[in-house]
Amino acid sequence: MTEPSLSSGPKIMPAPARGAMHIVVAAATFFCFQHFILVASLQTSLIWALAGGLGAAYLAWSQHRRGH
C-alpha cells in the first residue's frame, strides 16, 4: 500500500492564513538573524524584518496565483 502524497490531502489552513504565517515566520527569521547573530541595531533589524516579510508576502502571493 502506498502512502498518499502530502499535497493530495485536505487543506488544513486557508490560503490567507498560510500567507500570513509565511510572512510572520520570514519576518521573525530576518529580525532574529540581524539582531542576535549580526548584532545589528533595533532599527536595522526591524527594517530587514519588514523587507523579509514583504518578500515573503510577494512569494506567497505569486505561488498562490500559480496554484501551488
DOMAR-738825 format. One record per atom (N, C-alpha, C): residue in three letters; atom name; z, y, x. Coordinates in nm, 2 decimals. Layout:
residues N
[ALA, CA, [Z, Y, X]]
...
This chain:
residues 68
[MET, N, [0.00, -0.12, 0.08]]
[MET, CA, [0.00, 0.00, 0.00]]
[MET, C, [0.00, 0.12, 0.09]]
[THR, N, [-0.09, 0.21, 0.07]]
[THR, CA, [-0.10, 0.34, 0.15]]
[THR, C, [-0.01, 0.45, 0.09]]
[GLU, N, [0.04, 0.53, 0.18]]
[GLU, CA, [0.12, 0.64, 0.13]]
[GLU, C, [0.03, 0.76, 0.09]]
[PRO, N, [0.06, 0.82, -0.02]]
[PRO, CA, [-0.02, 0.94, -0.06]]
[PRO, C, [-0.01, 1.05, 0.04]]
[SER, N, [-0.11, 1.13, 0.05]]
[SER, CA, [-0.11, 1.24, 0.14]]
[SER, C, [-0.02, 1.35, 0.08]]
[LEU, N, [0.03, 1.44, 0.17]]
[LEU, CA, [0.12, 1.55, 0.12]]
[LEU, C, [0.05, 1.64, 0.03]]
[SER, N, [-0.08, 1.66, 0.05]]
[SER, CA, [-0.15, 1.76, -0.03]]
[SER, C, [-0.18, 1.71, -0.17]]
[SER, N, [-0.17, 1.58, -0.19]]
[SER, CA, [-0.21, 1.53, -0.32]]
[SER, C, [-0.10, 1.53, -0.42]]
[GLY, N, [0.02, 1.56, -0.38]]
[GLY, CA, [0.14, 1.57, -0.46]]
[GLY, C, [0.14, 1.69, -0.55]]
[PRO, N, [0.24, 1.70, -0.63]]
[PRO, CA, [0.26, 1.82, -0.71]]
[PRO, C, [0.30, 1.94, -0.63]]
[LYS, N, [0.26, 2.06, -0.67]]
[LYS, CA, [0.30, 2.18, -0.60]]
[LYS, C, [0.45, 2.21, -0.64]]
[ILE, N, [0.53, 2.22, -0.53]]
[ILE, CA, [0.67, 2.24, -0.55]]
[ILE, C, [0.71, 2.38, -0.58]]
[MET, N, [0.64, 2.47, -0.51]]
[MET, CA, [0.66, 2.62, -0.53]]
[MET, C, [0.53, 2.68, -0.58]]
[PRO, N, [0.54, 2.78, -0.66]]
[PRO, CA, [0.42, 2.86, -0.70]]
[PRO, C, [0.37, 2.94, -0.58]]
[ALA, N, [0.24, 2.97, -0.58]]
[ALA, CA, [0.18, 3.04, -0.47]]
[ALA, C, [0.25, 3.17, -0.43]]
[PRO, N, [0.29, 3.26, -0.52]]
[PRO, CA, [0.36, 3.38, -0.48]]
[PRO, C, [0.49, 3.35, -0.40]]
[ALA, N, [0.56, 3.24, -0.44]]
[ALA, CA, [0.69, 3.21, -0.37]]
[ALA, C, [0.66, 3.16, -0.23]]
[ARG, N, [0.55, 3.07, -0.22]]
[ARG, CA, [0.51, 3.02, -0.09]]
[ARG, C, [0.47, 3.14, 0.00]]
[GLY, N, [0.40, 3.23, -0.05]]
[GLY, CA, [0.36, 3.35, 0.03]]
[GLY, C, [0.47, 3.43, 0.07]]
[ALA, N, [0.57, 3.46, -0.02]]
[ALA, CA, [0.69, 3.53, 0.01]]
[ALA, C, [0.77, 3.46, 0.12]]
[MET, N, [0.79, 3.33, 0.11]]
[MET, CA, [0.86, 3.26, 0.21]]
[MET, C, [0.79, 3.27, 0.35]]
[HIS, N, [0.66, 3.26, 0.35]]
[HIS, CA, [0.58, 3.27, 0.47]]
[HIS, C, [0.61, 3.40, 0.54]]
[ILE, N, [0.61, 3.51, 0.46]]
[ILE, CA, [0.63, 3.64, 0.51]]
[ILE, C, [0.77, 3.66, 0.57]]
[VAL, N, [0.87, 3.61, 0.49]]
[VAL, CA, [1.01, 3.63, 0.54]]
[VAL, C, [1.04, 3.55, 0.67]]
[VAL, N, [0.99, 3.43, 0.67]]
[VAL, CA, [1.01, 3.34, 0.79]]
[VAL, C, [0.94, 3.40, 0.91]]
[ALA, N, [0.82, 3.45, 0.89]]
[ALA, CA, [0.75, 3.51, 1.01]]
[ALA, C, [0.82, 3.64, 1.05]]
[ALA, N, [0.86, 3.72, 0.96]]
[ALA, CA, [0.93, 3.85, 1.00]]
[ALA, C, [1.06, 3.82, 1.07]]
[ALA, N, [1.14, 3.72, 1.02]]
[ALA, CA, [1.26, 3.68, 1.09]]
[ALA, C, [1.24, 3.63, 1.23]]
[THR, N, [1.13, 3.55, 1.24]]
[THR, CA, [1.10, 3.49, 1.37]]
[THR, C, [1.06, 3.60, 1.47]]
[PHE, N, [0.98, 3.70, 1.43]]
[PHE, CA, [0.94, 3.81, 1.52]]
[PHE, C, [1.06, 3.89, 1.55]]
[PHE, N, [1.15, 3.92, 1.45]]
[PHE, CA, [1.27, 4.00, 1.48]]
[PHE, C, [1.36, 3.93, 1.58]]
[CYS, N, [1.39, 3.81, 1.56]]
[CYS, CA, [1.48, 3.73, 1.64]]
[CYS, C, [1.43, 3.72, 1.79]]
[PHE, N, [1.30, 3.70, 1.80]]
[PHE, CA, [1.24, 3.69, 1.93]]
[PHE, C, [1.25, 3.82, 2.00]]
[GLN, N, [1.21, 3.93, 1.94]]
[GLN, CA, [1.22, 4.06, 2.00]]
[GLN, C, [1.36, 4.10, 2.03]]
[HIS, N, [1.45, 4.09, 1.94]]
[HIS, CA, [1.58, 4.14, 1.95]]
[HIS, C, [1.67, 4.06, 2.04]]
[PHE, N, [1.67, 3.93, 2.03]]
[PHE, CA, [1.76, 3.84, 2.10]]
[PHE, C, [1.70, 3.78, 2.23]]
[ILE, N, [1.58, 3.75, 2.23]]
[ILE, CA, [1.52, 3.69, 2.35]]
[ILE, C, [1.47, 3.80, 2.45]]
[LEU, N, [1.39, 3.90, 2.40]]
[LEU, CA, [1.34, 4.00, 2.48]]
[LEU, C, [1.43, 4.12, 2.49]]
[VAL, N, [1.54, 4.12, 2.42]]
[VAL, CA, [1.65, 4.22, 2.42]]
[VAL, C, [1.58, 4.36, 2.40]]
[ALA, N, [1.50, 4.37, 2.30]]
[ALA, CA, [1.44, 4.50, 2.26]]
[ALA, C, [1.53, 4.58, 2.17]]
[SER, N, [1.50, 4.70, 2.16]]
[SER, CA, [1.59, 4.79, 2.07]]
[SER, C, [1.57, 4.74, 1.92]]
[LEU, N, [1.66, 4.79, 1.84]]
[LEU, CA, [1.66, 4.75, 1.70]]
[LEU, C, [1.53, 4.81, 1.63]]
[GLN, N, [1.49, 4.93, 1.67]]
[GLN, CA, [1.37, 4.99, 1.61]]
[GLN, C, [1.25, 4.91, 1.65]]
[THR, N, [1.24, 4.88, 1.77]]
[THR, CA, [1.12, 4.80, 1.82]]
[THR, C, [1.12, 4.66, 1.75]]
[SER, N, [1.23, 4.60, 1.74]]
[SER, CA, [1.24, 4.47, 1.68]]
[SER, C, [1.19, 4.48, 1.53]]
[LEU, N, [1.24, 4.58, 1.46]]
[LEU, CA, [1.20, 4.60, 1.32]]
[LEU, C, [1.05, 4.63, 1.30]]
[ILE, N, [1.00, 4.70, 1.39]]
[ILE, CA, [0.85, 4.73, 1.39]]
[ILE, C, [0.77, 4.60, 1.41]]
[TRP, N, [0.81, 4.52, 1.50]]
[TRP, CA, [0.74, 4.39, 1.53]]
[TRP, C, [0.76, 4.30, 1.41]]
[ALA, N, [0.88, 4.30, 1.35]]
[ALA, CA, [0.91, 4.22, 1.23]]
[ALA, C, [0.81, 4.26, 1.12]]
[LEU, N, [0.80, 4.39, 1.10]]
[LEU, CA, [0.71, 4.44, 1.00]]
[LEU, C, [0.56, 4.40, 1.02]]
[ALA, N, [0.52, 4.41, 1.15]]
[ALA, CA, [0.39, 4.37, 1.19]]
[ALA, C, [0.37, 4.22, 1.17]]
[GLY, N, [0.46, 4.14, 1.21]]
[GLY, CA, [0.45, 3.99, 1.19]]
[GLY, C, [0.45, 3.96, 1.04]]
[GLY, N, [0.53, 4.02, 0.96]]
[GLY, CA, [0.53, 4.00, 0.82]]
[GLY, C, [0.40, 4.03, 0.75]]
[LEU, N, [0.34, 4.15, 0.79]]
[LEU, CA, [0.21, 4.19, 0.74]]
[LEU, C, [0.10, 4.09, 0.78]]
[GLY, N, [0.11, 4.04, 0.90]]
[GLY, CA, [0.01, 3.94, 0.95]]
[GLY, C, [0.03, 3.81, 0.87]]
[ALA, N, [0.15, 3.77, 0.85]]
[ALA, CA, [0.17, 3.65, 0.77]]
[ALA, C, [0.13, 3.67, 0.62]]
[ALA, N, [0.15, 3.79, 0.57]]
[ALA, CA, [0.10, 3.82, 0.43]]
[ALA, C, [-0.05, 3.80, 0.42]]
[TYR, N, [-0.12, 3.86, 0.52]]
[TYR, CA, [-0.27, 3.85, 0.52]]
[TYR, C, [-0.31, 3.70, 0.54]]
[LEU, N, [-0.25, 3.63, 0.63]]
[LEU, CA, [-0.28, 3.49, 0.65]]
[LEU, C, [-0.26, 3.41, 0.52]]
[ALA, N, [-0.14, 3.43, 0.45]]
[ALA, CA, [-0.11, 3.36, 0.33]]
[ALA, C, [-0.21, 3.39, 0.22]]
[TRP, N, [-0.25, 3.52, 0.21]]
[TRP, CA, [-0.34, 3.56, 0.11]]
[TRP, C, [-0.48, 3.51, 0.13]]
[SER, N, [-0.52, 3.51, 0.26]]
[SER, CA, [-0.66, 3.45, 0.29]]
[SER, C, [-0.66, 3.30, 0.27]]
[GLN, N, [-0.56, 3.23, 0.30]]
[GLN, CA, [-0.56, 3.09, 0.27]]
[GLN, C, [-0.55, 3.06, 0.12]]
[HIS, N, [-0.47, 3.14, 0.05]]
[HIS, CA, [-0.47, 3.12, -0.10]]
[HIS, C, [-0.60, 3.14, -0.16]]
[ARG, N, [-0.67, 3.25, -0.11]]
[ARG, CA, [-0.80, 3.28, -0.16]]
[ARG, C, [-0.91, 3.17, -0.14]]
[ARG, N, [-0.89, 3.10, -0.02]]
[ARG, CA, [-0.98, 2.99, 0.01]]
[ARG, C, [-0.95, 2.87, -0.06]]
[GLY, N, [-0.83, 2.86, -0.12]]
[GLY, CA, [-0.79, 2.74, -0.20]]
[GLY, C, [-0.71, 2.64, -0.12]]
[HIS, N, [-0.65, 2.68, -0.01]]
[HIS, CA, [-0.57, 2.58, 0.07]]
[HIS, C, [-0.43, 2.59, 0.04]]
